[in-house]
């Protein structure tokens, strides 16, 4: 379906006149997982996160665990639903593709690769590209969610 340039221009004009509350830029991620306790332990070990919340619904059909990384205040929550059929994550379906953790220095990627090796987590090794100066290291969590440590060349 082709975009209507007139409508896009009108929408942009309307958007520019609307006063919206600002967002902080802080992002909290909530993922559906097969086993919140297992996933929470894995993320806590990998990223040095601390558990801040653990709730199981009265009927036992939902478990919700939140973790916080102390240095950045990044919050990751892991939700288990009783209705979850137990299948692994697949980024080829509509929804999340991957999570990217941006690192400050290119050399940090090698340190993260060593950390993943210590934990026995398979990973891509540090990947360089011919189309950009950026670099990354990809791996997967216990639910097969693709994760990346990413260095953006500035």
C-alpha positions as CSV (number, residue, x, y, z in Angstrom):
1,X,0.0,0.0,0.0
2,X,1.5,3.3,-1.1
3,X,1.8,6.1,1.4
4,X,-0.3,9.2,0.8
5,X,2.2,12.1,1.0
6,X,-0.6,14.6,1.5
7,X,-1.9,12.7,4.5
8,X,1.6,12.2,5.9
9,X,2.2,15.9,5.7
10,X,-1.1,16.7,7.4
11,X,-0.4,14.2,10.1
12,X,3.0,15.7,10.7
13,X,1.5,19.2,11.0
14,X,-1.1,17.9,13.5
15,X,1.6,16.1,15.5
16,X,3.7,19.2,15.7
17,X,0.8,21.2,17.3
18,X,0.0,18.6,19.9
19,X,1.7,19.0,23.3
20,X,2.7,15.6,24.6
21,X,4.3,14.7,27.9
22,X,7.9,13.8,27.5
23,X,9.3,10.3,28.1
24,X,12.4,9.8,30.3
25,X,14.4,7.7,27.8
26,X,14.6,5.0,30.5
27,X,13.4,1.7,29.1
28,X,12.1,-1.3,31.1
29,X,11.7,-4.6,29.3
30,X,9.2,-7.3,30.2
31,X,9.6,-10.7,28.5
32,X,7.3,-13.7,28.5
33,X,9.4,-16.8,29.4
34,X,8.8,-20.4,30.0
35,X,10.4,-20.5,33.5
36,X,10.7,-17.1,35.2
37,X,12.8,-18.4,38.1
38,X,15.3,-20.1,35.7
39,X,15.5,-17.0,33.4
40,X,15.9,-14.6,36.4
41,X,18.8,-16.7,37.7
42,X,20.4,-16.7,34.3
43,X,20.1,-12.9,33.7
44,X,21.2,-12.2,37.3
45,X,24.3,-14.2,36.8
46,X,25.1,-12.8,33.4
47,X,24.4,-9.1,34.1
48,X,24.9,-8.9,37.8
49,X,21.2,-8.0,38.3
50,X,19.4,-8.0,41.6
51,X,15.8,-9.2,42.1
52,X,13.4,-6.4,43.1
53,X,10.1,-8.2,42.7
54,X,8.6,-11.7,42.7
55,X,4.9,-12.1,42.5
56,X,2.7,-15.2,41.8
57,X,-1.0,-14.5,41.1
58,X,-3.5,-16.0,43.6
59,X,-4.6,-18.6,41.1
60,X,-1.0,-19.5,40.3
61,X,-1.4,-18.9,36.6
62,X,1.1,-16.0,36.4
63,X,4.6,-15.4,37.9
64,X,6.3,-12.1,37.5
65,X,9.9,-11.5,38.5
66,X,11.7,-8.2,38.1
67,X,15.5,-7.6,38.1
68,X,17.5,-4.4,38.3
69,X,21.1,-3.8,37.1
70,X,22.5,-1.5,39.8
71,X,25.0,0.5,37.7
72,X,22.5,1.5,34.9
73,X,19.2,1.0,36.7
74,X,18.1,-1.1,33.7
75,X,15.0,-3.2,34.7
76,X,14.1,-6.5,33.2
77,X,10.9,-8.3,34.2
78,X,10.2,-12.0,33.3
79,X,6.7,-13.2,33.1
80,X,5.5,-16.8,33.1
81,X,2.0,-17.6,32.0
82,X,0.4,-21.0,32.7
83,X,-1.0,-20.9,29.1
84,X,2.6,-20.8,27.7
85,X,2.8,-24.0,25.6
86,X,6.6,-24.3,26.3
87,X,7.8,-23.4,22.8
88,X,11.1,-21.5,22.3
89,X,11.2,-17.9,21.2
90,X,11.3,-17.3,17.4
91,X,12.2,-13.9,16.1
92,X,10.7,-14.7,12.7
93,X,7.2,-14.1,14.1
94,X,5.7,-10.7,14.6
95,X,6.9,-9.0,17.8
96,X,10.3,-8.8,19.4
97,X,13.3,-9.5,17.1
98,X,16.1,-9.2,19.7
99,X,17.4,-7.1,22.7
100,X,20.6,-5.1,22.3
101,X,22.8,-4.1,25.2
102,X,25.0,-1.2,24.0
103,X,28.5,-1.2,25.4
104,X,30.7,1.9,25.8
105,X,33.9,0.6,24.2
106,X,34.7,-1.8,21.4
107,X,37.0,-3.8,23.7
108,X,34.1,-4.5,26.0
109,X,32.8,-7.0,23.5
110,X,35.8,-9.3,24.0
111,X,35.3,-9.1,27.8
112,X,31.6,-10.0,27.4
113,X,32.6,-12.9,25.1
114,X,34.9,-14.2,27.8
115,X,32.1,-13.9,30.4
116,X,29.7,-15.9,28.1
117,X,32.5,-18.5,27.7
118,X,32.8,-18.7,31.5
119,X,29.0,-19.3,31.8
120,X,29.0,-21.9,28.9
121,X,26.8,-19.7,26.8
122,X,27.2,-20.2,23.0
123,X,27.8,-17.0,21.1
124,X,28.8,-15.6,17.7
125,X,32.2,-14.2,18.8
126,X,32.7,-10.5,18.1
127,X,31.3,-9.8,14.6
128,X,32.7,-7.1,12.3
129,X,30.9,-5.9,9.2
130,X,31.9,-4.6,5.8
131,X,29.0,-2.1,5.7
132,X,29.5,-0.4,9.1
133,X,32.1,0.2,11.7
134,X,29.8,-1.1,14.4
135,X,30.5,-4.5,16.1
136,X,28.4,-7.0,18.0
137,X,28.4,-10.2,19.9
138,X,25.2,-12.3,19.6
139,X,23.9,-15.1,21.9
140,X,20.6,-16.5,23.2
141,X,18.9,-16.7,26.6
142,X,17.3,-19.9,28.0
143,X,14.1,-19.2,26.0
144,X,16.1,-18.7,22.7
145,X,15.6,-14.9,22.8
146,X,18.4,-13.4,20.7
147,X,20.5,-11.0,22.7
148,X,23.4,-8.8,21.5
149,X,26.1,-6.8,23.1
150,X,26.5,-4.0,20.6
151,X,29.2,-1.3,20.1
152,X,28.1,1.6,18.0
153,X,31.0,3.5,16.3
154,X,30.4,7.2,16.9
